[in-house]
């Protein structure tokens, strides 16, 4: 599998969470919808930010740190 971004993130849980969210924000595809007869457009993210934040925090909080493991994020 070819990776767009592949990185190891280390540090405190807070710094890991922050870097995960920053990386996810860069990878989160944006599409735009232009409504009929309007100049403005509505931008839609592939994954809503609150959902990303919740899933990352759940993964970090509920991880079993007694067992070494990796977390892999794949954006489709």
N, CA, C and O atoms as a MOPAC input file, in Angstrom:
PM7 MOZYME 1SCF
protein

 N      0.84800 1    -1.17400 1     0.00000 1
 C      0.00000 1     0.00000 1     0.00000 1
 C      0.89300 1     1.23600 1     0.00000 1
 O      1.83800 1     1.31700 1     0.78400 1
 N      0.60600 1     2.18400 1    -0.85900 1
 C      1.34200 1     3.44200 1    -0.89000 1
 C      0.73000 1     4.41000 1     0.11600 1
 O     -0.49000 1     4.54200 1     0.21300 1
 N      1.58900 1     5.07400 1     0.85100 1
 C      1.13000 1     6.01100 1     1.85600 1
 C      1.31600 1     7.43700 1     1.36300 1
 O      2.33800 1     7.75900 1     0.75600 1
 N      0.34000 1     8.28600 1     1.62100 1
 C      0.49600 1     9.71700 1     1.37100 1
 C      1.32800 1    10.29800 1     2.50100 1
 O      2.27900 1    11.04400 1     2.26800 1
 N      0.96500 1     9.95200 1     3.71300 1
 C      1.70300 1    10.37500 1     4.90200 1
 C      1.92000 1     9.15200 1     5.76900 1
 O      0.97400 1     8.43400 1     6.09400 1
 N      3.15600 1     8.92000 1     6.14100 1
 C      3.47500 1     7.83600 1     7.07100 1
 C      4.42500 1     8.40900 1     8.10400 1
 O      5.51700 1     8.86300 1     7.76300 1
 N      4.01800 1     8.39100 1     9.36200 1
 C      4.87300 1     8.97700 1    10.38600 1
 C      4.68400 1     8.25600 1    11.70800 1
 O      3.61800 1     7.71400 1    12.00100 1
 N      5.73500 1     8.26500 1    12.48800 1
 C      5.67800 1     7.78000 1    13.85500 1
 C      5.45500 1     8.98900 1    14.75100 1
 O      6.13300 1    10.00800 1    14.62100 1
 N      4.50300 1     8.86400 1    15.65400 1
 C      4.18500 1     9.96000 1    16.56400 1
 C      4.50500 1     9.49500 1    17.97500 1
 O      3.98800 1     8.47900 1    18.43900 1
 N      5.35400 1    10.24100 1    18.64600 1
 C      5.76100 1     9.90500 1    20.00500 1
 C      5.55500 1    11.11400 1    20.90000 1
 O      5.42100 1    12.24100 1    20.42400 1
 N      5.53200 1    10.86600 1    22.20100 1
 C      5.41900 1    11.95200 1    23.15800 1
 C      4.33900 1    11.66400 1    24.17400 1
 O      3.93400 1    10.51700 1    24.35800 1
 N      3.87500 1    12.70900 1    24.83100 1
 C      2.80100 1    12.56000 1    25.80400 1
 C      1.49400 1    12.27400 1    25.07300 1
 O      1.38700 1    12.51200 1    23.87000 1
 N      0.50600 1    11.76600 1    25.79700 1
 C     -0.78900 1    11.47700 1    25.16600 1
 C     -1.41200 1    12.73700 1    24.56900 1
 O     -2.05300 1    12.67800 1    23.52100 1
 N     -1.22500 1    13.86300 1    25.22900 1
 C     -1.79700 1    15.11200 1    24.71300 1
 C     -1.10500 1    15.52100 1    23.41800 1
 O     -1.77600 1    15.91300 1    22.46300 1
 N      0.22000 1    15.43800 1    23.36600 1
 C      0.91600 1    15.81700 1    22.13200 1
 C      0.61800 1    14.83100 1    21.00400 1
 O      0.54000 1    15.23000 1    19.84200 1
 N      0.45100 1    13.55700 1    21.33200 1
 C      0.08000 1    12.55800 1    20.32200 1
 C     -1.30700 1    12.87000 1    19.77000 1
 O     -1.51500 1    12.84200 1    18.55700 1
 N     -2.25800 1    13.16800 1    20.65800 1
 C     -3.62100 1    13.49700 1    20.22100 1
 C     -3.62000 1    14.72600 1    19.32700 1
 O     -4.30100 1    14.74500 1    18.30200 1
 N     -2.86800 1    15.75000 1    19.69900 1
 C     -2.80400 1    16.96700 1    18.88200 1
 C     -2.21900 1    16.69500 1    17.51000 1
 O     -2.73900 1    17.18100 1    16.50500 1
 N     -1.14300 1    15.92300 1    17.45600 1
 C     -0.51800 1    15.63200 1    16.16100 1
 C     -1.41400 1    14.73000 1    15.30400 1
 O     -1.46400 1    14.89000 1    14.08400 1
 N     -2.11500 1    13.78800 1    15.93100 1
 C     -3.07000 1    12.95700 1    15.18500 1
 C     -4.14200 1    13.82100 1    14.53300 1
 O     -4.46500 1    13.63500 1    13.36000 1
 N     -4.68800 1    14.76000 1    15.28700 1
 C     -5.74400 1    15.61400 1    14.74700 1
 C     -5.21900 1    16.52400 1    13.63700 1
 O     -5.91500 1    16.75000 1    12.64700 1
 N     -4.00700 1    17.04600 1    13.78800 1
 C     -3.41900 1    17.87900 1    12.72800 1
 C     -3.19000 1    17.06300 1    11.45500 1
 O     -3.47100 1    17.53400 1    10.35300 1
 N     -2.68700 1    15.86100 1    11.60900 1
 C     -2.44200 1    15.00000 1    10.45100 1
 C     -3.76200 1    14.60800 1     9.79100 1
 O     -3.87200 1    14.61400 1     8.56500 1
 N     -4.75400 1    14.26900 1    10.59800 1
 C     -6.06100 1    13.90000 1    10.05400 1
 C     -6.69700 1    15.05800 1     9.31000 1
 O     -7.35300 1    14.86100 1     8.28700 1
 N     -6.50500 1    16.26500 1     9.81800 1
 C     -7.06800 1    17.43200 1     9.15700 1
 C     -6.45900 1    17.62300 1     7.76700 1
 O     -7.15600 1    18.02500 1     6.83500 1
 N     -5.16100 1    17.33800 1     7.62200 1
 C     -4.50900 1    17.45100 1     6.30800 1
 C     -4.98700 1    16.37100 1     5.34000 1
 O     -5.02900 1    16.59700 1     4.13100 1
 N     -5.34300 1    15.21000 1     5.86100 1
 C     -5.74200 1    14.08200 1     5.01000 1
 C     -7.24300 1    14.04300 1     4.72600 1
 O     -7.68700 1    13.30200 1     3.84900 1
 N     -8.00900 1    14.81500 1     5.44200 1
 C     -9.46000 1    14.78600 1     5.33000 1
 C     -9.89800 1    15.51500 1     4.06100 1
 O     -9.79200 1    16.73900 1     3.97500 1
 N    -10.38000 1    14.77600 1     3.09800 1
 C    -10.76200 1    15.34800 1     1.80000 1
 C    -11.94400 1    16.31100 1     1.94500 1
 O    -12.85600 1    16.09300 1     2.74200 1
 N    -11.89600 1    17.37800 1     1.15000 1
 C    -12.95300 1    18.38500 1     1.16200 1
 C    -13.62000 1    18.39600 1    -0.20600 1
 O    -12.95100 1    18.44000 1    -1.23900 1
 N    -14.93900 1    18.35400 1    -0.19600 1
 C    -15.69200 1    18.52000 1    -1.43900 1
 C    -16.55400 1    19.76400 1    -1.29700 1
 O    -16.85300 1    20.19400 1    -0.18300 1
 N    -16.95000 1    20.33400 1    -2.41300 1
 C    -17.73400 1    21.56400 1    -2.39100 1
 C    -19.03200 1    21.36700 1    -3.16300 1
 O    -19.07000 1    20.71500 1    -4.20600 1
 N    -20.07400 1    21.94000 1    -2.62400 1
 C    -21.38500 1    21.90900 1    -3.27300 1
 C    -21.79500 1    23.35000 1    -3.53100 1
 O    -21.79400 1    24.18100 1    -2.62200 1
 N    -22.14400 1    23.63600 1    -4.77100 1
 C    -22.62700 1    24.97300 1    -5.12500 1
 C    -24.12700 1    24.87500 1    -5.31000 1
 O    -24.62300 1    24.13300 1    -6.15800 1
 N    -24.83100 1    25.63300 1    -4.50400 1
 C    -26.29100 1    25.60300 1    -4.55600 1
 C    -26.77000 1    26.39500 1    -5.77600 1
 O    -26.08700 1    27.31300 1    -6.22900 1
 N    -27.92400 1    26.04500 1    -6.29600 1
 C    -28.48300 1    26.72500 1    -7.46600 1
 C    -28.64100 1    28.21800 1    -7.21300 1
 O    -29.16200 1    28.64000 1    -6.18100 1
 N    -28.18100 1    29.00200 1    -8.17200 1
 C    -28.33500 1    30.45600 1    -8.19000 1
 C    -27.72200 1    31.15100 1    -6.98200 1
 O    -28.20000 1    32.20500 1    -6.56100 1
 N    -26.66300 1    30.56500 1    -6.42100 1
 C    -25.95600 1    31.20300 1    -5.31700 1
 C    -24.48200 1    31.33200 1    -5.68500 1
 O    -23.92800 1    30.50200 1    -6.40600 1
 N    -23.87500 1    32.37300 1    -5.18200 1
 C    -22.45000 1    32.57600 1    -5.43700 1
 C    -21.61400 1    31.73500 1    -4.48900 1
 O    -20.54500 1    31.25200 1    -4.86300 1
 N    -22.08300 1    31.56100 1    -3.29000 1
 C    -21.30100 1    30.84100 1    -2.28100 1
 C    -21.40200 1    29.33600 1    -2.47900 1
 O    -22.27700 1    28.83100 1    -3.18300 1
 N    -20.47800 1    28.64500 1    -1.83500 1
 C    -20.47300 1    27.19100 1    -1.88500 1
 C    -20.39100 1    26.65500 1    -0.46000 1
 O    -19.99600 1    27.36500 1     0.46500 1
 N    -20.76400 1    25.41600 1    -0.30600 1
 C    -20.69900 1    24.74900 1     0.99300 1
 C    -19.61700 1    23.68100 1     0.89400 1
 O    -19.66000 1    22.81400 1     0.02100 1
 N    -18.65100 1    23.75500 1     1.79800 1
 C    -17.57200 1    22.76800 1     1.81100 1
 C    -17.91000 1    21.65800 1     2.79900 1
 O    -18.31200 1    21.91300 1     3.93400 1
 N    -17.73900 1    20.43500 1     2.34500 1
 C    -18.05000 1    19.26700 1     3.16400 1
 C    -16.79700 1    18.42100 1     3.34300 1
 O    -16.12300 1    18.07900 1     2.37100 1
 N    -16.49500 1    18.08900 1     4.58200 1
 C    -15.36700 1    17.20400 1     4.87400 1
 C    -15.80400 1    15.75300 1     4.73600 1
 O    -16.95900 1    15.41800 1     4.99700 1
 N    -14.88600 1    14.90200 1     4.33000 1
 C    -15.20600 1    13.47500 1     4.24100 1
 C    -15.56400 1    12.91100 1     5.60600 1
 O    -16.47100 1    12.08800 1     5.73300 1
 N    -14.83500 1    13.36400 1     6.63400 1
 C    -15.08800 1    12.92400 1     8.00200 1
 C    -15.26600 1    14.15900 1     8.87500 1
 O    -14.36000 1    14.99000 1     8.94700 1
 N    -16.41200 1    14.30200 1     9.54200 1
 C    -16.60900 1    15.46900 1    10.41200 1
 C    -15.55800 1    15.49600 1    11.52400 1
 O    -15.24200 1    14.46700 1    12.12000 1
 N    -15.02400 1    16.69000 1    11.79200 1
 C    -13.95600 1    16.82900 1    12.77900 1
 C    -14.34500 1    16.28800 1    14.15700 1
 O    -13.52700 1    15.60300 1    14.77100 1
 N    -15.55200 1    16.55700 1    14.68000 1
 C    -15.90400 1    15.99700 1    15.99200 1
 C    -15.84900 1    14.46500 1    16.02500 1
 O    -15.49700 1    13.88100 1    17.04900 1
 N    -16.19200 1    13.82300 1    14.92600 1
 C    -16.13300 1    12.35700 1    14.86400 1
 C    -14.69000 1    11.86700 1    14.88200 1
 O    -14.37300 1    10.88000 1    15.54600 1
 N    -13.81300 1    12.55900 1    14.14900 1
 C    -12.39400 1    12.19600 1    14.16500 1
 C    -11.81600 1    12.34600 1    15.56300 1
 O    -11.13800 1    11.45000 1    16.06700 1
 N    -12.09000 1    13.48800 1    16.18400 1
 C    -11.56500 1    13.74300 1    17.52300 1
 C    -12.03400 1    12.67200 1    18.50000 1
 O    -11.23800 1    12.15600 1    19.28500 1
 N    -13.29900 1    12.33900 1    18.45800 1
 C    -13.86200 1    11.32400 1    19.36700 1
 C    -13.22300 1     9.95600 1    19.14100 1
 O    -12.89200 1     9.26500 1    20.10400 1
 N    -13.04800 1     9.56200 1    17.89800 1
 C    -12.46200 1     8.24300 1    17.63100 1
 C    -10.99900 1     8.18100 1    18.05500 1
 O    -10.55800 1     7.16700 1    18.59600 1
 N    -10.23500 1     9.25700 1    17.81800 1
 C     -8.82700 1     9.27300 1    18.22900 1
 C     -8.69400 1     9.25400 1    19.74600 1
 O     -7.88600 1     8.50400 1    20.29500 1
 N     -9.48200 1    10.07400 1    20.41600 1
 C     -9.40000 1    10.11100 1    21.88200 1
 C     -9.82400 1     8.77900 1    22.48900 1
 O     -9.21900 1     8.32500 1    23.46000 1
 N    -10.85100 1     8.14800 1    21.93400 1
 C    -11.25500 1     6.82400 1    22.41600 1
 C    -10.13500 1     5.80800 1    22.22500 1
 O     -9.87500 1     4.99500 1    23.11300 1
 N     -9.47000 1     5.84900 1    21.07200 1
 C     -8.37300 1     4.90700 1    20.81700 1
 C     -7.23900 1     5.11500 1    21.81200 1
 O     -6.65500 1     4.14600 1    22.29700 1
 N     -6.92400 1     6.36800 1    22.12000 1
 C     -5.83600 1     6.65200 1    23.06100 1
 C     -6.22200 1     6.33000 1    24.50100 1
 O     -5.42000 1     5.77400 1    25.25200 1
 N     -7.43400 1     6.67600 1    24.88100 1
 C     -7.86900 1     6.48600 1    26.27300 1
 C     -8.06900 1     5.01000 1    26.60500 1
 O     -7.72100 1     4.56800 1    27.70000 1
 N     -8.62000 1     4.25700 1    25.67800 1
 C     -8.96000 1     2.85800 1    25.95300 1
 C     -7.87700 1     1.87400 1    25.50700 1
 O     -8.09300 1     0.66300 1    25.54100 1
 N     -6.72600 1     2.37700 1    25.09300 1
 C     -5.63300 1     1.49000 1    24.67600 1
 C     -5.08100 1     0.73400 1    25.87900 1
 O     -5.07500 1     1.24200 1    27.00000 1
 N     -4.62200 1    -0.47900 1    25.62800 1
 C     -3.96400 1    -1.27900 1    26.66600 1
 C     -2.46700 1    -1.01400 1    26.55000 1
 O     -1.79100 1    -1.59900 1    25.70400 1
 N     -1.96100 1    -0.14600 1    27.39000 1
 C     -0.55700 1     0.25600 1    27.29700 1
 C      0.39200 1    -0.79300 1    27.84900 1
 O      1.60700 1    -0.60800 1    27.78600 1
 N     -0.12700 1    -1.89100 1    28.38900 1
 C      0.71600 1    -2.99600 1    28.84300 1
 C      1.17800 1    -3.83400 1    27.64700 1
 O      2.15300 1    -4.57900 1    27.74300 1
 N      0.46900 1    -3.70500 1    26.52200 1
 C      0.78500 1    -4.46400 1    25.31200 1
 C      1.25200 1    -3.48900 1    24.23300 1
 O      0.46900 1    -2.64000 1    23.80800 1
 N      2.50100 1    -3.58200 1    23.77700 1
 C      2.96700 1    -2.67200 1    22.71900 1
 C      2.16800 1    -2.88700 1    21.43000 1
 O      1.97100 1    -4.01900 1    20.98900 1
 N      1.72000 1    -1.79600 1    20.84600 1
 C      0.96800 1    -1.89500 1    19.59900 1
 C      1.07200 1    -0.58600 1    18.83100 1
 O      1.54100 1     0.42200 1    19.36000 1
 N      0.63500 1    -0.61200 1    17.59500 1
 C      0.63100 1     0.56200 1    16.73800 1
 C     -0.80400 1     0.90400 1    16.37200 1
 O     -1.67200 1     0.03100 1    16.34300 1
 N     -1.04500 1     2.15900 1    16.09800 1
 C     -2.33700 1     2.61200 1    15.59700 1
 C     -2.13000 1     3.03200 1    14.15500 1
 O     -1.24000 1     3.83100 1    13.86200 1
 N     -2.93400 1     2.50800 1    13.25900 1
 C     -2.83200 1     2.85600 1    11.85400 1
 C     -4.09700 1     3.59800 1    11.43400 1
 O     -5.20700 1     3.13200 1    11.68900 1
 N     -3.93000 1     4.73900 1    10.79600 1
 C     -5.04900 1     5.52300 1    10.28500 1
 C     -5.04400 1     5.44200 1     8.77700 1
 O     -4.02500 1     5.69200 1     8.13400 1
 N     -6.18900 1     5.09200 1     8.21400 1
 C     -6.31200 1     5.02300 1     6.75200 1
 C     -7.50900 1     5.87400 1     6.33600 1
 O     -8.63400 1     5.63700 1     6.77700 1
 N     -7.25700 1     6.85300 1     5.49500 1
 C     -8.33000 1     7.69900 1     4.96600 1
 C     -8.63300 1     7.24900 1     3.55800 1
 O     -7.73800 1     7.19900 1     2.71400 1
 N     -9.86900 1     6.92600 1     3.29600 1
 C    -10.28500 1     6.48900 1     1.95300 1
 C    -11.00800 1     7.58900 1     1.23600 1
 O    -11.43200 1     7.40800 1     0.09500 1

